[in-house]
Amino acid sequence: MQIIDAALFTADRPWGALDLAHLGDATVRLHWTNESYHWHVNDGPEVFVVLDGTVRMHHRTAGVESYEDLRAGLVCIVEVGDEHVAEPLGTARILVIEQAGSE
């Protein structure tokens, strides 16, 4: 058994990650960031859990962009084909569960 205090985790670069577990074809990673990711589409579903901070999750549907502000404790489920980008508002720590090798 291992206990990790997510609130203490930092990385040497934005979106740096600590690999926590591999569950079959999925990975569980703890990310630290203070910068936006980039627009992308996952090739598998993604579970995105904000642990600390606030993340503005931008998404496009039929060419129309909108966003949701995700505070600590909120869970975002991104489906295959959903175009999105995560923008932290300050510093954030995020738990991401996704298909291994996914962007």
Summary of the structure (lengths in Angstrom):
residues: 103
radius of gyration: 13.2
end to end distance: 28.3
largest distance: 45.4
contacts: 284
relative contact order: 0.32
helix: 3%
strand: 57%
